[in-house]
Amino acid sequence: MIKNIIAFSHQLLRESVQPGDIVIDATAGNGHDTVFLGNLVGENGHVLAFDIQAKAIEAVRMKLTEQHIENTRIIHDSHENVAVYLNEVDRIGGAIFNLGYLPGGDKSIITHGESTIIAVETILELLKNNGVIVLVIYHGHKGGVQEKEAVLQYVKQLDQQKFNALQYGFINQINNPPFIIAIEKK
């Protein structure tokens, strides 16, 4: 069976992240991936969840409380600044990005290719072997095409001796369907 975008992104992370890992939700949004990662790494693991919007931070905090997940640090900052929060981290198990805007939020506040690439570069340096970064690329909004193109251009130039890069998406859906870029460190 062909998996939808979210199910496939979670499958990729499930196959690479281990209990006890440190992982990153680079765009915490409404908290769905943060909860998924919190459960995936277990009580001995840790999630760093980033978002620039106070509305998202509150939504994540509420979702974590409802689910009794306590292994997460919610960070009200751009994923571009991820390096600031990784001082004592020597290895990252995986990361997920949902690019675009906060569902149900202000559509003028979007992720940008430049900041996303900075975050990906930082995470790749600390990513464990066989670890995965998943980027779910929503590009049907103003500014989305520019970010999509910047991220694709960046990922295509990654050294194939060090990384596997995959693009996964549906080609027969209307309205600019989202797709996944997954980067696995060898």
C-alpha positions in Angstrom: 0.0 0.0 0.0 1.3 3.5 -0.9 1.5 5.6 2.2 0.4 9.2 2.4 3.0 11.9 3.1 2.7 12.0 6.9 2.6 8.2 7.3 5.7 7.8 5.1 7.6 10.6 6.9 6.8 8.8 10.2 7.8 5.5 8.8 11.2 6.9 7.8 11.8 8.3 11.3 10.5 5.1 12.9 13.1 3.1 11.0 16.0 5.3 12.0 15.3 6.8 15.4 15.9 4.7 18.5 14.6 5.0 22.1 16.9 7.3 24.0 17.9 9.4 20.9 17.8 13.2 20.8 15.6 14.3 17.9 14.4 17.6 16.4 11.0 18.8 15.3 12.2 21.9 13.5 8.7 23.3 12.8 6.5 22.2 15.8 3.3 23.7 14.4 0.3 22.2 16.1 2.4 19.5 17.8 1.5 16.3 16.0 5.1 15.5 15.0 6.4 16.6 18.4 4.1 14.1 20.1 5.1 11.4 17.6 8.8 12.0 18.2 8.3 12.1 22.0 6.7 8.7 22.0 9.3 7.4 19.5 12.3 8.3 21.7 10.7 7.3 24.9 11.3 8.6 28.4 15.1 8.4 28.0 15.1 10.3 24.8 14.7 14.0 24.2 12.8 16.2 21.6 13.8 19.7 20.8 10.7 21.4 19.2 11.1 24.7 17.4 8.6 27.2 16.3 8.6 31.0 15.8 4.9 31.6 16.6 3.5 31.9 20.1 0.3 30.2 18.9 2.2 27.1 17.9 4.2 27.0 21.1 1.0 27.0 23.1 -0.6 24.4 20.9 2.4 22.1 21.3 2.5 22.7 25.1 -1.2 21.7 25.4 -0.8 18.6 23.2 2.2 17.4 25.2 0.4 17.9 28.5 -2.7 16.0 27.2 -0.5 13.1 26.1 1.7 13.2 29.3 4.9 13.6 27.4 7.6 15.3 29.4 10.8 14.6 27.3 10.4 17.7 25.2 12.0 21.1 25.2 9.7 23.6 23.4 11.8 26.4 21.9 10.2 29.7 20.8 12.8 30.4 18.1 13.5 29.8 14.4 15.0 26.4 13.4 17.7 28.6 11.8 19.1 29.0 15.3 19.2 25.3 16.1 23.0 25.4 16.7 22.5 27.6 19.7 20.5 24.8 21.4 22.9 21.9 20.6 25.9 22.9 22.7 26.0 19.7 24.7 24.5 17.4 22.0 27.0 15.1 20.3 24.6 13.1 18.2 21.1 13.6 16.7 18.9 10.6 15.9 16.7 12.4 13.4 14.7 15.5 12.5 11.5 16.5 10.7 10.5 19.8 9.1 7.0 20.7 7.8 7.7 23.6 5.5 5.2 26.3 4.7 2.8 28.0 7.2 1.1 27.0 10.4 -2.2 25.2 9.6 -5.0 27.4 10.9 -2.5 30.2 11.5 -1.3 33.4 9.7 -0.5 32.4 6.1 1.9 35.3 5.8 4.3 33.7 8.4 6.1 31.1 6.4 9.4 29.1 6.4 12.1 30.2 4.1 14.7 28.3 2.1 17.7 30.1 3.5 16.8 29.5 7.2 15.7 25.9 6.4 19.1 25.1 4.7 21.0 26.6 7.6 19.1 24.3 10.0 19.6 21.3 7.8 23.3 21.9 7.5 23.7 22.2 11.2 21.6 19.0 11.9 23.5 17.0 9.2 26.8 17.6 11.0 25.5 16.0 14.2 23.2 13.4 12.6 24.1 9.8 13.5 25.0 7.3 10.8 21.7 6.0 9.3 19.9 8.9 10.8 17.3 10.7 8.7 16.1 14.3 8.2 12.6 14.4 6.7 11.4 17.6 5.0 7.7 17.7 4.2 7.5 20.4 1.6 4.2 22.3 1.3 4.7 24.7 -1.7 1.3 25.8 -2.8 1.4 29.2 -1.0 3.1 32.5 -1.7 6.8 32.0 -1.2 6.5 28.2 -1.2 7.9 27.6 -4.7 11.0 29.6 -3.9 11.6 27.6 -0.7 11.0 24.3 -2.6 13.5 25.2 -5.3 16.1 26.3 -2.8 15.8 23.1 -0.7 15.9 20.9 -3.8 18.9 22.7 -5.2 20.7 22.3 -1.8 19.8 18.6 -1.4 20.8 17.7 -4.9 24.4 18.9 -4.3 24.9 16.7 -1.2 27.8 14.3 -1.6 26.3 10.9 -2.5 29.2 9.2 -0.7 28.0 10.6 2.6 24.2 11.0 2.1 21.3 9.3 0.4 18.6 11.7 -0.7 15.1 10.7 -1.6 12.1 12.6 -3.1 8.6 11.0 -2.5 5.3 12.4 -3.6 2.1 12.0 -5.5 2.3 13.1 -9.1 -1.4 12.8 -10.0 -2.9 15.1 -7.3 -4.1 18.6 -7.9 -3.3 21.8 -6.0 0.4 21.5 -5.5 0.5 18.4 -3.3 3.2 18.3 -0.6 6.1 16.0 -1.1 8.9 14.6 1.0 12.7 15.1 0.8 14.5 12.6 3.1 18.2 12.8 3.7 19.9 9.8 5.3 23.5 10.1 6.6 25.6 7.1 5.6 
